[in-house]
């Protein structure tokens, strides 16, 4: 299975946190790395450039950075859905619609009630840009908690390291159930007033190892242990993905190809790679063998032609072009015997006379070159030329037209006359 890197996005600076809203992204990110997406193998904090590499990267937003609104989804085309959602939620949002990022669940249907995840757009863009600058590309953005059934309760400690994590003043409860998500401090009576007493039987209650004893004392019931890294891995299995609308990853096709190639290079595909390499080697060996056999056949045919030439015409010592030299020797023998060859003037004249169009007067300006008889084409109609060519073709001769002249020559043996 592909490896997974889960990053905890630090909480967005608030007005009372002592940091300006536009503060620079954090120098380090908390992370959990899993070889299979099921068990945590490495965890810690690191600068973006030093984060471990993985096949997939998931960013987790803390509970305080994701708001939840419930509304009936408007019926709008995908290109206008974001604007339609802003119009529906405008009265419920604490910030201007242009400043927030909205996301829908995968199973959302137009005309039906649905939860809408809300986050600060500018801050989220800055965090993603800081990671991408370090070549860390986030594939999914998920919330740490979301409306869920069965309900979930997690008790952890505040981020302030100066507080004792074993006291109620330092404990924070995150309550996730079908009606929404809320994070409450355990100090005071608000948490006991809002949390059902007792908790529903199907509730999954967890706590960090440092807060487990205090959480059990406050709840009066046992809780399961869950480290921060395990919570990150659990959040990565969320059905939500906030990477929507203007935060959709660009060049997803290139990323998919790169991920597929990376997966192909993984251990699971090693036998397939070996088999493919062996197949390529066998194909190359077969092509080389076939080329060698064809080359040997050509060499044997050339040797046979040379042997035939030198056997038939012993006076030929140096063989440079066997077919051409044999043709010349045959023509020489024919000339010595007083017989005209097929490409001599007499056969060409006889062929032209036999194919001459009826009613066509004799022509002047005949020109003969070895193997070709040419005559002027002036005064010929295209119909006469076509008929002349067709008649010559039946006798094994071809007719070409160029530069205002008609050229008659013997068609190659076995070829189609022109």
C-alpha positions as CSV (number, residue, x, y, z in Angstrom):
1,X,0.0,0.0,0.0
2,X,1.2,3.6,-0.6
3,X,2.9,5.4,2.2
4,X,1.1,8.3,3.9
5,X,2.3,11.6,5.5
6,X,-0.2,13.4,7.7
7,X,0.5,17.0,8.7
8,X,-1.1,18.9,11.6
9,X,-1.7,22.4,10.4
10,X,-1.0,24.8,13.4
11,X,-4.1,26.8,14.6
12,X,-4.7,30.0,12.8
13,X,-3.5,33.1,14.8
14,X,-6.3,34.9,16.5
15,X,-6.5,38.5,17.7
16,X,-5.9,37.5,21.3
17,X,-3.1,35.1,20.6
18,X,-0.3,37.8,20.5
19,X,0.4,37.0,16.8
20,X,-0.8,39.2,13.9
21,X,-3.4,37.6,11.6
22,X,-0.9,37.7,8.7
23,X,1.9,36.1,10.7
24,X,4.3,33.9,8.7
25,X,3.7,30.2,8.4
26,X,5.2,28.1,11.2
27,X,8.8,27.0,10.9
28,X,7.9,23.4,11.8
29,X,4.9,21.0,11.3
30,X,3.8,18.1,13.5
31,X,3.5,15.0,11.4
32,X,2.8,11.3,11.4
33,X,4.2,8.9,8.8
34,X,2.7,5.6,8.0
35,X,4.0,3.0,5.5
36,X,0.5,1.7,4.8
37,X,-2.0,4.3,6.1
38,X,-2.9,2.0,9.1
39,X,-0.1,2.2,11.6
40,X,2.2,5.1,12.6
41,X,5.8,4.3,12.1
42,X,7.4,7.8,12.5
43,X,6.2,11.0,14.2
44,X,7.6,14.3,15.2
45,X,8.1,17.9,14.1
46,X,10.1,19.1,11.2
47,X,10.5,22.0,8.8
48,X,8.7,21.6,5.5
49,X,11.9,20.9,3.6
50,X,12.8,18.1,6.1
51,X,9.5,16.3,6.2
52,X,9.7,12.7,5.2
53,X,8.5,11.9,1.7
54,X,5.4,9.8,1.1
55,X,3.2,8.7,-1.8
56,X,0.3,10.8,-0.4
57,X,0.1,13.8,1.8
58,X,-2.9,14.8,4.0
59,X,-3.2,18.1,5.9
60,X,-5.3,18.1,9.1
61,X,-7.0,21.3,10.3
62,X,-7.5,21.7,14.0
63,X,-11.0,21.8,15.4
64,X,-10.9,25.6,16.0
65,X,-10.1,26.3,12.4
66,X,-13.1,24.6,10.8
67,X,-16.6,25.8,11.3
68,X,-19.7,23.9,10.4
69,X,-22.9,25.2,8.9
70,X,-26.0,23.2,7.9
71,X,-28.2,24.2,5.0
72,X,-30.1,22.9,2.0
73,X,-27.8,22.7,-0.9
74,X,-28.9,25.1,-3.7
75,X,-29.5,23.7,-7.2
76,X,-26.7,25.3,-9.3
77,X,-24.2,24.2,-12.0
78,X,-20.7,23.2,-10.7
79,X,-19.2,26.5,-12.0
80,X,-21.6,28.6,-9.9
81,X,-22.1,26.3,-6.9
82,X,-19.5,28.2,-4.8
83,X,-21.3,31.5,-5.4
84,X,-24.6,30.0,-4.7
85,X,-23.4,28.6,-1.3
86,X,-22.0,32.0,-0.4
87,X,-25.4,33.5,-1.0
88,X,-27.2,30.9,1.1
89,X,-24.7,31.2,4.0
90,X,-24.1,34.9,3.9
91,X,-26.2,35.7,7.0
92,X,-24.7,32.8,9.0
93,X,-21.0,33.5,8.3
94,X,-18.9,35.6,10.7
95,X,-16.7,36.9,7.9
96,X,-17.2,38.1,4.4
97,X,-18.0,35.3,1.9
98,X,-14.9,36.2,-0.1
99,X,-12.7,35.5,2.9
100,X,-13.9,32.0,3.7
101,X,-13.3,28.7,2.0
102,X,-16.3,26.3,1.7
103,X,-16.3,22.5,1.2
104,X,-19.1,19.9,0.7
105,X,-19.2,16.2,1.6
106,X,-18.7,13.8,-1.2
107,X,-22.3,12.5,-0.9
108,X,-23.9,16.0,-1.0
109,X,-27.0,16.3,-3.3
110,X,-28.7,19.4,-4.5
111,X,-32.0,20.1,-2.7
112,X,-31.1,18.1,0.4
113,X,-29.8,19.3,3.8
114,X,-26.0,18.9,4.2
115,X,-23.2,20.1,6.4
116,X,-20.8,22.7,5.0
117,X,-17.2,23.0,6.2
118,X,-16.0,26.6,6.6
119,X,-12.3,27.7,6.9
120,X,-10.4,30.9,6.4
121,X,-9.3,31.1,2.8
122,X,-6.3,33.4,3.0
123,X,-4.7,31.6,5.9
124,X,-5.2,28.2,4.3
125,X,-3.7,29.4,1.0
126,X,-0.6,30.7,2.8
127,X,-0.1,27.4,4.7
128,X,-0.4,25.4,1.5
129,X,1.9,27.8,-0.4
130,X,4.6,27.4,2.3
131,X,4.5,23.7,2.0
132,X,4.5,23.7,-1.8
133,X,7.5,26.0,-1.8
134,X,9.3,23.2,0.0
135,X,8.1,20.7,-2.6
136,X,5.5,19.2,-0.2
137,X,2.2,18.9,-2.2
138,X,-0.9,18.3,-0.1
139,X,-3.3,15.9,-1.8
140,X,-6.2,16.2,0.7
141,X,-7.2,18.6,3.4
142,X,-9.3,17.1,6.2
143,X,-10.8,18.3,9.5
144,X,-9.6,16.9,12.8
145,X,-13.2,16.3,13.8
146,X,-16.4,16.4,11.8
147,X,-20.1,15.6,12.4
148,X,-20.2,11.9,12.8
149,X,-22.3,9.0,13.8
150,X,-21.6,7.2,16.1
151,X,-20.5,10.1,18.3
152,X,-16.9,10.7,19.3
153,X,-15.4,12.4,22.3
154,X,-11.7,13.2,22.6
155,X,-10.1,14.8,25.6
156,X,-6.7,16.5,25.2
157,X,-4.8,19.4,26.7
158,X,-4.5,23.0,25.7
159,X,-1.5,24.0,23.6
160,X,0.0,26.1,26.4
161,X,2.9,24.0,27.7
162,X,3.0,25.9,31.0
163,X,-0.3,24.4,32.2
164,X,-0.5,21.0,34.1
165,X,-2.2,18.6,31.7
166,X,-3.7,16.6,34.6
167,X,-6.0,19.4,35.9
168,X,-9.4,20.3,34.5
169,X,-8.2,23.8,33.6
170,X,-5.9,22.3,31.0
171,X,-8.3,19.8,29.5
172,X,-10.3,20.4,26.3
173,X,-13.0,18.1,25.0
174,X,-14.0,17.7,21.4
175,X,-17.5,16.4,21.0
176,X,-18.4,15.2,17.5
177,X,-21.9,13.9,16.8
178,X,-24.5,14.0,14.0
179,X,-25.7,17.5,15.1
180,X,-22.2,19.1,14.8
181,X,-18.8,19.5,16.4
182,X,-18.0,21.6,19.5
183,X,-14.8,22.0,21.5
184,X,-15.3,22.8,25.2
185,X,-12.9,23.4,28.2
186,X,-13.7,21.0,31.0
187,X,-13.2,23.7,33.6
188,X,-16.5,25.0,34.7
189,X,-20.0,23.8,34.2
190,X,-20.5,24.4,30.4
191,X,-19.0,21.1,29.3
192,X,-21.3,19.1,31.7
193,X,-24.3,21.1,30.6
194,X,-23.7,20.4,26.9
195,X,-22.4,16.9,27.0
196,X,-25.1,14.2,27.4
197,X,-25.0,12.4,30.8
198,X,-24.3,9.6,30.5
199,X,-22.7,9.5,27.1
200,X,-24.5,7.4,24.4
201,X,-23.5,3.7,24.6
202,X,-21.9,3.8,21.1
203,X,-19.7,6.8,21.9
204,X,-16.0,6.3,21.1
205,X,-14.2,8.2,24.0
206,X,-10.5,8.7,23.7
207,X,-7.8,10.7,25.4
208,X,-4.1,11.4,25.1
209,X,-1.8,9.4,27.4
210,X,-1.0,12.5,29.4
211,X,-4.6,13.4,30.0
212,X,-6.1,9.9,30.3
213,X,-6.2,9.7,34.1
214,X,-7.7,13.2,34.4
215,X,-10.2,12.5,31.6
216,X,-11.4,9.3,33.3
217,X,-11.8,11.0,36.6
218,X,-13.8,13.8,35.0
219,X,-16.0,11.4,32.9
220,X,-16.3,8.7,35.6
221,X,-15.7,6.2,32.8
222,X,-12.7,4.6,31.1
223,X,-11.4,6.1,27.8
224,X,-9.2,4.6,25.1
225,X,-5.7,5.9,24.6
226,X,-4.9,7.8,21.4
227,X,-1.7,9.7,20.8
228,X,-1.7,12.8,18.7
229,X,0.0,10.9,15.9
230,X,-2.8,8.2,16.0
231,X,-5.4,11.0,15.9
232,X,-3.8,12.4,12.8
233,X,-3.9,9.0,11.1
234,X,-7.5,8.6,12.2
235,X,-8.3,12.1,10.7
236,X,-6.7,11.1,7.4
237,X,-9.4,8.5,7.0
238,X,-12.1,11.2,7.1
239,X,-14.7,11.1,4.3
240,X,-14.2,14.9,4.0
241,X,-11.8,16.6,1.6
242,X,-11.7,20.4,1.9
243,X,-9.5,20.7,-1.3
244,X,-12.4,21.9,-3.4
245,X,-13.4,24.9,-5.6
246,X,-10.4,27.3,-5.8
247,X,-8.2,25.0,-3.7
248,X,-8.4,22.1,-6.1
249,X,-5.0,20.8,-7.0
250,X,-3.9,21.9,-10.5
251,X,-2.0,19.5,-12.8
252,X,-3.8,16.6,-11.2
253,X,-3.1,14.5,-14.3
254,X,0.6,15.0,-14.0
255,X,0.4,14.3,-10.3
256,X,-1.5,11.1,-11.0
257,X,1.0,9.9,-13.5
258,X,3.9,10.7,-11.1
259,X,2.1,8.8,-8.3
260,X,1.4,5.9,-10.6
261,X,5.1,5.8,-11.7
262,X,6.2,6.0,-8.0
263,X,3.9,3.2,-7.1
264,X,5.2,1.1,-10.1
265,X,8.7,1.6,-8.7
266,X,7.6,0.3,-5.3
267,X,8.3,-3.2,-3.8
268,X,4.9,-4.5,-4.7
269,X,5.5,-4.1,-8.4
270,X,9.1,-5.5,-8.3
271,X,8.1,-8.9,-9.9
272,X,6.2,-7.1,-12.6
273,X,9.2,-4.9,-13.3
274,X,11.5,-7.9,-13.6
275,X,9.1,-9.6,-15.9
276,X,8.8,-6.6,-18.1
277,X,12.5,-6.1,-18.3
278,X,13.0,-9.8,-19.2
279,X,10.3,-9.5,-21.9
280,X,12.0,-6.4,-23.4
281,X,15.4,-8.3,-23.4
282,X,13.8,-11.3,-25.1
283,X,12.2,-9.0,-27.7
284,X,15.5,-7.2,-28.4
285,X,17.3,-10.6,-28.7
286,X,14.6,-11.8,-31.1
287,X,14.9,-8.6,-33.2
288,X,18.6,-8.9,-33.4
289,X,18.4,-12.5,-34.4
290,X,15.9,-11.8,-37.1
291,X,18.0,-8.9,-38.4
292,X,21.1,-11.1,-38.5
293,X,19.1,-13.8,-40.5
294,X,17.8,-11.2,-43.0
295,X,21.3,-9.9,-43.4
296,X,22.7,-13.4,-44.1
297,X,20.0,-14.0,-46.7
298,X,20.8,-10.7,-48.5
299,X,24.5,-11.6,-48.5
300,X,23.8,-15.1,-49.9
301,X,21.7,-13.6,-52.7
302,X,24.4,-11.1,-53.5
303,X,27.0,-13.8,-53.6
304,X,24.8,-15.9,-55.9
305,X,24.4,-13.0,-58.3
306,X,28.1,-12.4,-58.3
307,X,28.7,-16.1,-59.0
308,X,26.2,-16.2,-61.8
309,X,27.7,-13.1,-63.4
310,X,31.3,-14.4,-63.2
311,X,30.2,-17.9,-64.4
312,X,28.2,-16.5,-67.4
313,X,30.7,-13.8,-68.2
314,X,34.2,-15.0,-67.1
315,X,35.8,-11.8,-68.5
316,X,34.2,-9.8,-65.7
317,X,36.7,-9.7,-62.9
318,X,35.7,-6.8,-60.7
319,X,32.0,-6.9,-59.6
320,X,30.6,-3.6,-58.4
321,X,27.0,-3.8,-59.4
322,X,26.1,-7.3,-60.6
323,X,22.6,-6.6,-62.1
324,X,23.8,-3.6,-64.0
325,X,27.0,-5.3,-65.2
326,X,25.0,-8.3,-66.3
327,X,22.6,-6.1,-68.3
328,X,25.5,-4.4,-70.0
329,X,27.1,-7.7,-71.0
330,X,23.8,-9.0,-72.3
331,X,23.4,-5.9,-74.4
332,X,26.9,-6.2,-75.7
333,X,26.2,-9.8,-76.8
334,X,23.0,-8.8,-78.4
335,X,24.8,-6.0,-80.3
336,X,27.5,-8.4,-81.5
337,X,24.8,-10.8,-82.8
338,X,23.1,-7.9,-84.6
339,X,19.9,-8.1,-82.6
340,X,18.2,-5.1,-81.1
341,X,17.4,-5.0,-77.5
342,X,14.1,-4.1,-75.9
343,X,15.4,-0.6,-75.0
344,X,17.0,0.1,-78.4
345,X,15.6,2.5,-80.9
346,X,13.9,0.0,-83.2
347,X,11.7,-1.7,-80.6
348,X,10.7,1.7,-79.2
349,X,9.8,3.0,-82.7
350,X,7.7,-0.1,-83.4
351,X,5.9,0.3,-80.1
352,X,5.2,4.0,-80.8
353,X,4.0,3.2,-84.3
354,X,1.7,0.4,-83.1
355,X,0.1,2.7,-80.5
356,X,0.0,5.9,-82.7
357,X,-3.5,7.5,-82.5
358,X,-5.5,7.2,-85.7
359,X,-5.5,10.4,-87.7
360,X,-2.5,11.8,-85.9
361,X,0.1,13.1,-88.4
362,X,3.8,12.2,-88.3
363,X,5.8,14.1,-85.8
364,X,9.2,15.8,-86.1
365,X,11.8,16.3,-83.4
366,X,12.2,12.7,-82.3
367,X,14.9,12.2,-79.7
368,X,16.5,9.0,-78.6
369,X,18.5,8.3,-75.5
370,X,19.5,4.9,-74.3
371,X,16.3,3.2,-73.2
372,X,14.1,6.2,-73.9
373,X,12.4,7.7,-77.0
374,X,10.9,11.2,-76.6
375,X,8.8,13.3,-79.0
376,X,7.2,16.8,-78.7
377,X,3.7,16.9,-77.1
378,X,2.6,20.1,-78.8
379,X,-0.8,19.7,-80.5
380,X,-1.7,16.6,-78.5
381,X,-5.0,16.6,-76.6
382,X,-5.2,15.0,-73.2
383,X,-7.6,12.4,-74.6
384,X,-5.0,11.4,-77.3
385,X,-2.3,11.2,-74.7
386,X,-4.4,8.9,-72.4
387,X,-5.3,6.6,-75.3
388,X,-1.6,6.5,-76.4
389,X,-0.5,5.6,-72.9
390,X,-3.1,2.9,-72.5
391,X,-2.1,1.3,-75.9
392,X,1.6,1.4,-75.0
393,X,0.9,-0.2,-71.6
394,X,-0.7,-3.2,-73.2
395,X,2.6,-3.8,-75.1
396,X,4.7,-3.5,-72.0
397,X,5.8,0.1,-72.4
398,X,5.2,3.2,-70.4
399,X,4.6,6.9,-71.3
400,X,5.7,9.9,-69.2
401,X,4.9,13.5,-69.8
402,X,7.3,16.3,-68.8
403,X,8.8,19.5,-70.1
404,X,6.4,19.5,-73.0
405,X,7.5,16.2,-74.3
406,X,6.3,12.6,-74.3
407,X,8.8,9.9,-73.2
408,X,8.4,6.3,-74.1
409,X,10.4,3.6,-72.3
410,X,10.2,-0.1,-71.6
411,X,8.3,-0.8,-68.4
412,X,10.4,-2.5,-65.7
413,X,10.1,-6.3,-65.6
414,X,7.4,-7.2,-63.1
415,X,6.4,-3.6,-62.5
416,X,3.3,-1.7,-63.5
417,X,3.8,0.4,-66.6
418,X,3.2,4.2,-66.2
